[in-house]
């Protein structure tokens, strides 16, 4: 009888300890629309690894790729109602929720990669990440999404005139609409997950994106012309729901932010490697790559900046970005 009581006491102790452990451990759910080969997905996988390491298993992460839980707008809305913990979206999608992000989508706002990261990892970037909090979206970090360029089915785009009469897929972003309009094309919104079929069926004549996305989406199977005009450098942004943030204690917040910050360095390295590898792969698949003169494209989109003259706060932000490093 005494032995039975001891065994029962041990079982109760183990059960109580296990319950306490389960209460301490938290699993965060992150969803995005990219596939598992994409360098941004790999950056998030590294973040998950770092998070588990620094928290000693108290915080772990489940990542749902390939748009399993929806496309970018859907995922942002899930964060806003607290049904999803985290997501990764393009700043182009985020501008519909956080207006200040719009300035990062302006064509040719960044001079080069060094300028881009001086802005994004400096005071301006931190200020922009914080702007989403009033919309239940807490920015954690920016990821490298390279520069976007045009790809097309019937002919290469070597000048703005080549866009005349062409239906170009754009994100659901006013800035993207305005840019393609300014260049003479016809902007057509299509979700990224539906774009391959839209290109096949002629719903659109072309699209614009970075080299890794062009490759991993297999759009190169349909579009055999890639014109690297680098008209915009729109980063991706990692976001946590403010519902999640409020549920985390101070230590857990520090772990999550540290994991996000450290993953950026890894993601940037993977991105640079992926750009070169992607261009090799699409070239081997029969894609012709062109490097058109950028100045005619820049001249056509300069008017987009004047639209901010009546918005002093955004105009000041644009000026601050352009003055970084000068």
C-alpha positions in Angstrom: 0.0 0.0 0.0 2.8 2.3 0.9 4.6 1.5 -2.4 1.3 2.3 -4.3 1.0 5.6 -2.5 4.6 6.5 -3.4 4.0 5.6 -7.1 0.8 7.7 -7.1 2.7 10.6 -5.6 5.5 10.3 -8.2 2.9 10.2 -11.0 1.2 13.3 -9.7 4.5 15.1 -9.5 5.4 14.2 -13.1 1.9 15.3 -14.2 2.1 18.6 -12.5 5.6 19.2 -13.8 4.5 18.3 -17.3 1.6 20.7 -17.1 3.8 23.5 -15.9 6.2 22.8 -18.8 3.4 22.9 -21.3 2.2 26.2 -19.9 5.7 27.6 -20.2 6.2 26.4 -23.8 4.5 28.5 -26.5 4.2 27.7 -30.3 3.9 30.7 -32.6 2.1 30.3 -35.9 3.6 32.1 -38.9 2.1 32.0 -42.4 3.2 33.4 -45.7 2.5 33.0 -49.5 6.0 32.0 -50.7 7.2 28.5 -51.4 9.8 26.6 -49.3 12.7 27.2 -51.8 12.4 31.0 -51.6 15.3 32.7 -49.7 12.8 34.7 -47.6 11.3 31.5 -46.4 14.7 30.2 -45.5 15.3 33.4 -43.5 12.2 32.7 -41.5 13.3 29.1 -41.0 16.5 30.4 -39.6 14.6 32.8 -37.3 12.6 29.8 -36.0 15.8 27.9 -35.3 17.3 30.9 -33.4 14.1 31.5 -31.5 14.1 27.9 -30.2 17.8 28.1 -29.4 17.7 31.4 -27.4 14.5 30.5 -25.6 15.8 27.0 -24.8 12.6 25.6 -26.3 10.2 27.8 -24.5 9.2 29.5 -27.7 8.9 27.6 -31.0 7.4 28.4 -34.3 5.3 26.6 -36.9 5.6 28.0 -40.4 2.9 27.6 -43.0 4.2 28.4 -46.5 2.7 28.3 -50.0 -0.4 30.5 -49.1 -1.9 27.6 -47.1 -3.7 30.1 -44.9 -4.3 32.7 -47.5 -2.6 35.4 -49.6 -0.9 38.5 -48.2 -4.0 40.6 -47.6 -5.8 37.6 -46.0 -2.9 37.0 -43.6 -2.7 40.6 -42.5 -6.4 40.6 -41.7 -5.9 37.4 -39.7 -3.2 39.1 -37.7 -5.5 42.1 -37.1 -8.2 39.9 -35.5 -5.7 37.8 -33.6 -6.3 34.6 -35.5 -2.7 34.3 -36.6 0.5 35.2 -34.7 2.9 36.3 -37.5 3.2 36.8 -41.2 5.7 38.0 -43.8 4.4 40.3 -46.5 5.7 42.7 -49.1 5.7 46.3 -48.1 3.6 46.8 -51.3 0.8 44.9 -49.6 1.4 46.5 -46.2 1.0 50.0 -47.6 -2.8 49.4 -47.8 -2.8 48.9 -44.0 0.0 51.3 -42.9 0.0 54.4 -45.2 3.5 55.5 -44.2 5.0 52.4 -45.8 4.0 53.7 -49.2 7.2 55.8 -49.5 9.3 52.6 -49.6 7.5 51.5 -52.8 8.3 54.6 -54.8 10.4 53.7 -57.9 14.1 54.4 -57.7 13.9 55.9 -54.1 17.0 53.9 -53.2 20.3 54.6 -54.8 21.9 51.2 -54.2 21.9 48.3 -51.8 24.1 50.1 -49.2 21.6 53.0 -49.2 18.7 50.7 -48.9 20.0 49.0 -45.7 21.2 52.2 -44.1 17.6 53.3 -44.3 15.9 50.0 -43.3 18.2 49.1 -40.4 18.6 52.7 -39.2 16.3 55.1 -37.3 13.9 55.5 -40.3 13.4 51.8 -40.7 12.7 51.4 -36.9 10.2 54.3 -37.1 8.4 52.7 -40.0 8.2 49.3 -38.3 6.5 50.9 -35.3 3.9 52.7 -37.4 1.8 49.5 -37.8 1.1 49.2 -34.1 -2.0 51.4 -34.3 -3.3 48.9 -36.9 -2.6 45.8 -34.7 0.5 45.0 -36.8 3.9 45.2 -35.1 6.8 45.2 -37.5 9.8 43.2 -36.3 12.3 43.5 -39.2 12.8 44.0 -42.9 14.0 41.2 -45.2 15.8 41.6 -48.5 13.5 41.2 -51.4 15.9 42.7 -53.9 14.9 44.9 -56.8 11.9 44.3 -59.0 12.2 44.2 -62.8 9.8 43.4 -65.7 9.3 40.0 -67.3 7.1 39.4 -70.3 5.9 36.8 -72.8 5.9 38.3 -76.3 8.8 40.8 -76.3 11.5 42.3 -74.1 10.8 45.6 -72.3 13.8 47.7 -73.1 12.2 51.2 -72.8 8.9 52.6 -71.3 7.5 52.7 -74.8 7.6 48.9 -74.9 5.0 48.8 -72.1 2.4 50.6 -74.2 -0.7 48.4 -74.6 0.7 45.7 -72.3 -1.2 44.3 -69.3 1.2 44.1 -66.5 0.4 42.2 -63.3 0.9 44.3 -60.2 0.4 43.7 -56.5 -2.7 45.2 -54.9 -0.7 48.4 -54.3 -1.6 51.9 -55.4 2.1 52.7 -55.9 2.5 49.8 -58.2 -0.6 50.9 -60.2 0.7 54.4 -60.5 4.2 53.3 -61.5 3.0 51.1 -64.4 0.5 53.7 -65.5 3.3 56.3 -65.5 5.4 54.0 -67.7 2.6 53.6 -70.2 1.5 50.0 -69.3 -1.9 48.8 -68.1 -1.7 47.7 -64.4 -3.7 44.5 -63.7 -4.0 43.2 -60.1 -3.6 39.4 -59.8 -2.7 37.5 -56.6 0.7 36.0 -56.7 -0.7 32.5 -56.3 -2.9 32.9 -59.5 -0.3 34.6 -61.6 1.2 31.6 -63.4 -2.2 30.7 -64.8 -3.0 34.3 -65.6 0.2 34.5 -67.7 -0.5 31.2 -69.4 -4.0 32.2 -70.3 -3.1 35.7 -71.5 -5.0 37.5 -68.7 -1.7 39.5 -68.4 1.2 40.0 -70.8 3.8 40.2 -68.1 4.7 41.0 -64.6 7.4 42.5 -62.4 9.4 40.9 -59.6 12.8 40.0 -58.3 14.9 37.2 -59.8 14.4 34.6 -57.1 10.6 35.0 -57.2 10.7 34.9 -61.0 12.5 31.6 -60.7 10.9 29.9 -57.7 7.4 30.7 -59.0 8.3 29.0 -62.4 7.0 32.1 -64.2 10.1 31.7 -66.5 8.3 28.7 -68.1 5.9 31.2 -69.6 7.8 34.4 -69.8 11.1 34.2 -71.8 12.2 37.9 -71.5 13.5 39.4 -68.2 14.5 43.0 -68.4 16.5 44.1 -65.4 15.5 47.8 -65.0 15.3 47.5 -61.2 12.5 50.0 -61.0 11.7 49.5 -57.4 13.4 48.0 -54.3 10.5 46.9 -52.1 11.5 45.0 -49.0 9.6 42.3 -47.3 8.5 42.9 -43.7 8.1 40.4 -40.8 5.1 41.3 -38.7 3.7 40.1 -35.4 0.1 40.6 -34.3 -0.2 43.1 -31.4 -2.5 40.4 -29.9 0.5 38.1 -29.8 2.9 40.8 -28.6 0.7 41.6 -25.6 0.5 38.0 -24.6 4.3 37.6 -24.5 6.2 38.6 -21.4 9.2 41.0 -21.6 11.7 38.1 -21.9 9.7 36.4 -24.6 9.5 39.6 -26.6 13.3 40.0 -26.4 13.8 36.5 -27.6 11.5 37.0 -30.6 13.1 40.3 -31.5 16.6 38.9 -31.2 15.7 35.9 -33.4 14.2 38.3 -36.1 17.2 40.6 -36.0 19.7 37.8 -36.3 17.9 36.1 -39.1 18.2 39.2 -41.3 21.9 38.8 -41.7 21.5 35.1 -42.8 18.6 36.0 -45.1 20.6 38.7 -46.8 23.4 36.2 -47.6 21.0 33.6 -48.8 19.3 36.2 -51.0 22.5 37.4 -52.7 23.4 33.8 -53.5 19.8 33.1 -54.7 19.8 36.0 -57.1 22.9 34.7 -59.0 21.7 31.2 -58.9 18.2 32.2 -60.2 19.5 34.1 -63.1 21.7 31.1 -64.1 18.7 28.8 -63.9 16.3 30.9 -65.9 19.0 31.5 -68.5 19.6 27.8 -68.8 15.8 27.4 -69.3 15.8 29.7 -72.3 15.1 33.1 -70.8 16.8 36.1 -72.4 18.1 38.6 -69.9 18.4 42.3 -70.8 19.8 45.3 -68.9 18.0 48.4 -70.4 19.1 51.9 -69.7 17.4 53.1 -66.5 17.3 56.8 -67.1 14.2 56.7 -69.4 12.3 54.7 -66.8 13.4 57.1 -64.1 12.3 60.2 -66.1 8.8 58.7 -66.6 8.2 58.1 -62.9 9.6 61.3 -61.5 6.1 62.8 -61.4 5.0 60.3 -58.8 7.1 62.1 -56.2 5.1 65.4 -56.7 2.0 63.6 -55.5 3.5 63.9 -52.0 3.9 67.6 -52.0 0.5 68.0 -50.4 1.4 65.5 -47.7 4.1 67.2 -45.5 4.7 64.2 -43.2 5.3 61.8 -46.1 7.2 64.4 -48.1 9.6 64.9 -45.1 10.0 61.1 -44.8 10.9 60.9 -48.5 13.5 63.7 -48.1 15.0 62.0 -45.1 15.4 58.7 -47.0 17.0 60.4 -49.9 19.4 62.3 -47.7 20.7 59.2 -45.8 24.4 58.8 -46.6 24.8 62.1 -48.4 
